[in-house]
Amino acid sequence: MLKDEWVTAETSPSLALVKYWGKQQRAARNIPATGSVAVGLSDLSTLTYLRPLPADEGDRIQLGGRLQNPERFAPVLRALQEFVRKQGGSPPPAVEVNSENSFPTAAGLASSSSGLAALVLAYLHASRIPYTLRDAAKLARIGSGSASRSVFGGFTILPAGSEAAEPLFDKDHWPELRILILVMQSGPKRVSSRDAMELARETSPYYPAWCADSLQQVAQGRDALGRRLLPELGAVMRRSYLRMFATMFSADPPVIYWLPESVAAIHACASLREHGYDAWETMDAGAQVKVLTTEEQVGRVRSGLTEAVPGALIYTSRPAGPPLVNGTPVAPRGEE
């Protein structure tokens, strides 16, 4: 690998339609306690540049022009080095990484999913060793569970207890699907998703029921997605995110990300559905609301949400394609 060679990777964040929330007690391995079904979000992206550095310079990682603590990325970088050695390659002693998001970071928009996936894909490509997308998904999971899904794009599943996500369908499975992303608060969350997960696991009396119930929700969500039945998928989505938040609200101390604008958007979706429109909301750890609808109805749904939450920034997205490495789509079946 040439010292002055930069590798670029561009990835999309992964929105869980059926939620992953919580880790198995082997927390160091970052294994999900619940499964998830997800879609990549087009028009939102992380663009990452990576190049090797000499050992004496150490890892240098920037996000949005700001230097990051390299210890935050040490577990996934160590795993990458080990993987490259096992494949007969020579990992760089250190790396420089410059990463930019086209959307707010650490604000509940799954920036960790696209960011860690981009880092892993760029590193593996730069190392010039053979790998599959399942390899990349296993490595990305070490940094962020949802990053395992962002490696593929399209629609994915990350089963409970699994080391890697799996592709379900490509972006063309549901071309008329639209996702509206309402950003109520662009700054970082007060409590990180990882910390909130652990607090819920350790203190919420509802957490065991959440994990047990998730198996059924994943199965139902996967079936509705496969048949492209939006009302059925939407109903599963709502159960999943509301039950997930029940573990946060009942944690000790409680974790409450919602803002009045979040609640207004939820009520607006209910009103739109009462008037015959498909407006099925979901939320992740944060104040933002994501709404699934169709290409035919997206204008009316967006208008209704703008009326209800006039200050929100709204992105319109659709299912994302595969990540790009040096401008070329990553092979969908995992061959680099």
C-alpha positions as CSV (number, residue, x, y, z in Angstrom):
1,M,0.0,0.0,0.0
2,L,1.5,3.3,-1.1
3,K,2.0,5.9,1.6
4,D,0.4,8.7,-0.3
5,E,-2.6,6.7,-1.6
6,W,-6.0,7.8,-0.3
7,V,-8.9,5.4,-0.4
8,T,-12.4,6.8,-0.4
9,A,-15.6,5.1,0.9
10,E,-19.1,6.5,0.7
11,T,-21.9,4.9,2.7
12,S,-25.5,5.6,3.7
13,P,-26.9,5.4,7.3
14,S,-29.0,2.4,8.1
15,L,-32.5,3.1,9.5
16,A,-33.9,0.2,11.6
17,L,-37.5,-0.4,10.8
18,V,-37.6,-3.0,13.5
19,K,-35.3,-1.9,16.3
20,Y,-32.0,-3.2,17.5
21,W,-31.7,-2.0,21.1
22,G,-29.4,-3.6,23.6
23,K,-26.4,-5.8,23.6
24,Q,-25.8,-9.3,25.0
25,Q,-23.8,-9.4,28.2
26,R,-20.7,-10.0,26.1
27,A,-20.7,-6.2,25.6
28,A,-17.1,-6.1,24.5
29,R,-18.0,-8.1,21.4
30,N,-21.0,-5.8,20.6
31,I,-23.4,-8.6,19.9
32,P,-27.0,-7.4,19.5
33,A,-29.5,-8.7,22.1
34,T,-32.4,-8.1,19.7
35,G,-32.7,-8.4,15.9
36,S,-33.4,-5.6,13.5
37,V,-34.7,-5.1,10.0
38,A,-33.4,-2.0,8.3
39,V,-33.2,0.1,5.1
40,G,-30.3,2.3,3.9
41,L,-31.2,6.0,3.4
42,S,-30.2,7.5,0.1
43,D,-29.2,11.2,-0.1
44,L,-27.7,11.0,3.4
45,S,-24.1,9.9,3.3
46,T,-20.7,9.6,5.0
47,L,-17.7,10.2,2.8
48,T,-14.4,8.9,4.3
49,Y,-10.8,9.3,3.1
50,L,-8.2,6.9,4.5
51,R,-4.5,6.5,4.1
52,P,-1.7,4.7,6.0
53,L,0.7,6.5,8.3
54,P,4.1,5.6,9.8
55,A,3.9,3.9,13.3
56,D,5.5,6.9,15.0
57,E,2.7,9.2,13.9
58,G,-0.1,7.1,15.4
59,D,-3.7,7.0,14.3
60,R,-5.2,10.4,13.3
61,I,-9.0,10.5,12.9
62,Q,-11.0,13.5,12.0
63,L,-14.8,13.8,11.8
64,G,-16.2,17.0,10.3
65,G,-12.8,18.6,10.6
66,R,-12.5,17.8,14.3
67,L,-9.8,15.5,15.7
68,Q,-11.3,12.5,17.5
69,N,-10.0,10.5,20.4
70,P,-8.4,7.5,18.6
71,E,-9.2,5.2,21.6
72,R,-12.8,5.4,20.5
73,F,-11.9,3.6,17.3
74,A,-9.2,1.3,18.8
75,P,-11.3,-1.9,19.1
76,V,-12.3,-1.9,15.4
77,L,-8.9,-0.8,14.2
78,R,-7.3,-3.7,16.2
79,A,-9.8,-6.1,14.7
80,L,-9.0,-4.9,11.2
81,Q,-5.3,-5.3,11.8
82,E,-5.8,-8.8,13.0
83,F,-8.0,-9.7,10.1
84,V,-5.5,-8.3,7.5
85,R,-2.7,-10.4,9.1
86,K,-4.8,-13.6,9.0
87,Q,-5.5,-12.9,5.3
88,G,-1.7,-12.8,4.7
89,G,-1.5,-9.0,4.4
90,S,0.5,-6.3,6.1
91,P,-1.8,-3.8,8.0
92,P,-0.6,-0.2,8.1
93,P,1.0,0.6,11.5
94,A,-1.3,3.6,11.7
95,V,-4.0,5.4,9.6
96,E,-5.2,8.9,8.9
97,V,-9.0,9.1,8.4
98,N,-11.0,12.2,7.3
99,S,-14.7,11.7,7.5
100,E,-17.6,14.0,6.6
101,N,-21.4,13.5,7.1
102,S,-23.9,15.2,4.9
103,F,-26.3,15.2,7.9
104,P,-26.1,15.9,11.6
105,T,-23.7,13.7,13.6
106,A,-24.6,11.8,16.8
107,A,-28.1,13.3,16.7
108,G,-30.1,10.1,16.3
109,L,-29.7,9.7,12.5
110,A,-27.5,6.6,12.6
111,S,-24.3,8.4,11.7
112,S,-22.3,5.7,13.5
113,S,-23.7,3.1,11.1
114,S,-22.5,4.9,8.0
115,G,-19.3,6.2,9.6
116,L,-18.0,2.8,10.9
117,A,-19.0,1.0,7.7
118,A,-17.1,3.5,5.6
119,L,-14.0,3.2,7.8
120,V,-14.0,-0.6,7.6
121,L,-14.6,-0.7,3.8
122,A,-11.9,1.9,3.2
123,Y,-9.4,0.1,5.4
124,L,-10.0,-3.3,3.9
125,H,-9.8,-1.9,0.3
126,A,-6.6,-0.1,1.1
127,S,-5.0,-3.3,2.6
128,R,-5.4,-5.1,-0.8
129,I,-6.4,-8.4,0.8
130,P,-9.4,-10.6,-0.2
131,Y,-12.5,-10.1,1.8
132,T,-16.3,-10.6,1.5
133,L,-19.0,-8.2,2.6
134,R,-19.8,-10.6,5.5
135,D,-16.2,-10.1,6.7
136,A,-16.7,-6.3,6.5
137,A,-20.1,-6.6,8.3
138,K,-18.5,-8.6,11.1
139,L,-15.7,-6.1,11.6
140,A,-18.0,-3.0,11.3
141,R,-20.3,-4.5,14.0
142,I,-17.4,-4.3,16.5
143,G,-17.5,-0.5,16.1
144,S,-21.3,-0.1,15.8
145,G,-24.0,-2.8,15.6
146,S,-25.9,-0.8,13.0
147,A,-22.8,-0.3,10.9
148,S,-22.9,-4.0,10.1
149,R,-26.1,-3.3,8.1
150,S,-24.7,-0.2,6.3
151,V,-22.0,-2.4,4.7
152,F,-24.7,-3.7,2.3
153,G,-27.1,-0.9,1.5
154,G,-30.7,-1.8,0.4
155,F,-32.7,-3.7,3.0
156,T,-30.9,-5.8,5.6
157,I,-31.5,-7.9,8.7
158,L,-29.2,-8.2,11.8
159,P,-30.4,-11.3,13.8
160,A,-30.3,-11.3,17.5
161,G,-27.0,-12.8,18.7
162,S,-25.4,-12.6,15.2
163,E,-21.9,-11.3,14.4
164,A,-23.0,-9.9,11.1
165,A,-25.9,-8.4,9.2
166,E,-27.3,-10.1,6.1
167,P,-28.7,-8.5,2.9
168,L,-32.4,-9.1,2.3
169,F,-33.3,-7.0,-0.8
170,D,-31.5,-4.5,-2.9
171,K,-32.8,-0.9,-3.3
172,D,-35.0,-1.8,-6.2
173,H,-37.2,-4.2,-4.1
174,W,-39.4,-1.2,-3.2
175,P,-38.7,1.7,-5.6
176,E,-41.8,3.7,-4.6
177,L,-41.0,3.7,-0.9
178,R,-40.1,7.1,0.5
179,I,-38.6,8.0,3.9
180,L,-39.0,11.5,5.4
181,I,-36.5,12.4,8.0
182,L,-37.5,15.2,10.4
183,V,-34.6,16.8,12.2
184,M,-35.8,18.6,15.3
185,Q,-32.4,19.0,17.0
186,S,-29.1,18.9,15.1
187,G,-26.7,18.8,18.0
188,P,-25.3,15.6,19.6
189,K,-27.5,13.6,22.0
190,R,-27.0,14.2,25.7
191,V,-26.8,10.5,26.3
192,S,-25.1,8.2,23.7
193,S,-27.0,5.3,22.3
194,R,-24.5,2.9,23.7
195,D,-24.8,4.3,27.2
196,A,-28.6,4.4,26.9
197,M,-28.7,0.8,25.8
198,E,-26.7,-0.3,28.8
199,L,-28.7,1.7,31.2
200,A,-31.9,0.2,29.9
201,R,-30.5,-3.3,30.0
202,E,-29.3,-2.9,33.6
203,T,-32.2,-1.0,35.2
204,S,-35.5,-1.2,33.1
205,P,-37.9,-3.8,34.4
206,Y,-39.4,-4.0,30.9
207,Y,-36.1,-4.9,29.2
208,P,-36.4,-8.7,29.4
209,A,-39.9,-8.5,27.9
210,W,-38.6,-6.2,25.1
211,C,-36.0,-8.7,24.1
212,A,-38.5,-11.6,24.1
213,D,-41.1,-9.6,22.1
214,S,-38.5,-8.5,19.6
215,L,-38.3,-12.0,18.0
216,Q,-41.9,-11.8,16.9
217,Q,-41.6,-8.2,15.7
218,V,-38.6,-9.0,13.5
219,A,-40.4,-12.0,11.9
220,Q,-43.5,-9.9,11.2
221,G,-41.5,-6.9,9.9
222,R,-39.4,-9.1,7.6
223,D,-42.6,-10.7,6.2
224,A,-44.3,-7.3,5.6
225,L,-41.2,-5.9,4.0
226,G,-40.9,-8.9,1.7
227,R,-44.5,-8.4,0.5
228,R,-44.2,-4.6,0.4
229,L,-47.2,-4.1,2.6
230,L,-46.7,-0.6,4.1
231,P,-49.6,-0.6,6.6
232,E,-48.5,-3.9,8.0
233,L,-44.9,-2.9,8.1
234,G,-45.8,0.5,9.6
235,A,-47.8,-1.2,12.4
236,V,-44.8,-3.3,13.3
237,M,-42.5,-0.3,13.1
238,R,-44.7,1.6,15.6
239,R,-44.8,-1.2,18.1
240,S,-41.1,-1.7,17.8
241,Y,-40.0,1.9,18.5
242,L,-42.6,2.6,21.2
243,R,-41.7,-0.6,23.1
244,M,-38.0,0.3,22.7
245,F,-38.6,3.7,24.2
246,A,-40.5,2.1,27.0
247,T,-37.2,0.6,28.2
248,M,-35.6,4.0,28.1
249,F,-38.5,5.8,29.9
250,S,-38.5,3.1,32.6
251,A,-34.7,3.1,33.1
252,D,-33.2,4.5,36.3
253,P,-32.6,7.4,35.7
254,P,-34.9,7.6,32.7
255,V,-33.6,8.5,29.3
256,I,-36.0,10.9,27.5
257,Y,-34.9,12.1,24.1
258,W,-38.3,13.3,22.9
259,L,-39.0,17.0,22.3
260,P,-42.5,18.6,22.0
261,E,-41.8,18.7,18.3
262,S,-41.3,14.9,18.2
263,V,-44.6,14.4,19.8
264,A,-46.2,16.8,17.4
265,A,-44.9,14.8,14.5
266,I,-46.2,11.6,16.0
267,H,-49.7,13.1,16.3
268,A,-49.4,14.5,12.8
269,C,-48.7,11.0,11.4
270,A,-51.8,9.7,13.2
271,S,-53.9,12.4,11.8
272,L,-52.6,11.8,8.2
273,R,-53.4,8.1,8.6
274,E,-56.9,8.9,9.8
275,H,-57.4,10.8,6.5
276,G,-56.2,7.9,4.4
277,Y,-52.6,8.7,3.9
278,D,-49.6,6.3,4.6
279,A,-47.5,8.1,7.2
280,W,-45.9,5.5,9.4
281,E,-43.4,7.0,11.9
282,T,-40.5,5.5,13.8
283,M,-37.7,7.0,16.0
284,D,-34.3,6.0,17.2
285,A,-32.3,7.2,20.2
286,G,-32.8,11.0,19.7
287,A,-35.5,13.5,19.0
288,Q,-35.7,12.9,15.3
289,V,-38.8,11.3,13.6
290,K,-38.6,9.2,10.4
291,V,-41.8,8.6,8.4
292,L,-42.4,6.0,5.7
293,T,-44.8,6.8,2.9
294,T,-45.0,6.3,-0.9
295,E,-43.8,8.3,-3.8
296,E,-47.4,9.1,-4.7
297,Q,-48.2,10.5,-1.2
298,V,-44.9,12.0,-0.2
299,G,-45.9,15.6,-1.1
300,R,-49.1,15.5,1.0
301,V,-47.4,13.8,3.9
302,R,-44.5,16.2,3.8
303,S,-46.9,19.2,3.7
304,G,-48.8,17.8,6.8
305,L,-45.6,17.3,8.7
306,T,-44.3,20.8,7.8
307,E,-47.6,22.3,9.1
308,A,-47.3,20.3,12.4
309,V,-43.6,21.0,12.9
310,P,-42.8,24.2,11.0
311,G,-39.2,24.5,12.3
312,A,-38.1,21.0,11.4
313,L,-35.5,20.3,8.7
314,I,-36.9,17.5,6.4
315,Y,-34.9,15.2,4.2
316,T,-36.6,13.1,1.6
317,S,-35.0,9.8,1.1
318,R,-35.5,6.4,-0.6
319,P,-33.8,3.0,-0.3
320,A,-30.0,3.4,-0.8
321,G,-27.8,1.5,-3.1
322,P,-24.6,-0.3,-2.0
323,P,-21.6,1.7,-0.7
324,L,-19.1,3.1,-3.0
325,V,-15.3,2.5,-2.7
326,N,-13.2,4.8,-4.9
327,G,-16.4,5.6,-6.7
328,T,-17.3,2.0,-7.6
329,P,-20.2,0.1,-6.0
330,V,-19.1,-2.6,-3.6
331,A,-20.0,-6.0,-5.1
332,P,-23.5,-7.0,-3.7
333,R,-22.6,-10.6,-3.1
334,G,-19.5,-9.8,-1.2
335,E,-16.7,-10.4,-3.6
336,E,-14.2,-7.5,-3.7
